[in-house]
Amino acid sequence: MRVGGFDPQFGRAYGYEDTELGVRFCLAGLGRIRNRRAYVLHHTDGTPSLECEMKKRRECGGNGALFYAKHPLPEVKKLIKWSCLRWYDHLNRWGLLRWATPELAATFKYRGHFLYPVVRKMLLIRLYATALREGLAEAGLSGDD
């Protein structure tokens, strides 16, 4: 039984490469072992900038689509936050996505505006859902439930 390592299709983009490897282990019938002494260390330089978070959300959405294209399972839908597509549709229908721009988020952050966290969240949902939908379309899949 061969599972292999990280899938090179994910490239150097952020998101889901480790989770996809874990799904392949589970599908191969390999169980999980909990080791409380094991840990993962993620190198960061403090709080990520808005630009860094935006880049990660776009990459994560693209990799989420690749992950689902490889494993179209209900469990994977939950893992890749499929519900973000519904949130995107709601925000769009309510006309709120026009506020979800990098420029407005940066202005609100600079001014310390109390709505900055809301605008930031809507922006990140917009970027993730757009990348996820585009990736699914490239794979010939629909972003509908």
ABEGO torsion letter per residue (X at the ends): XBAEBBBAAAEABBEGAAAAAAAAAAAAGBBBBBBAABBBBBBBBEBBBAAAAAAAAAAAAAAAAAAAAABBBAAAAAAAGAAAAAAAAAAAAAGAAAABBAAAAAAAAAAGBAAAAAAAAAAAAAAAAAAAAAAAAAAGBBABX
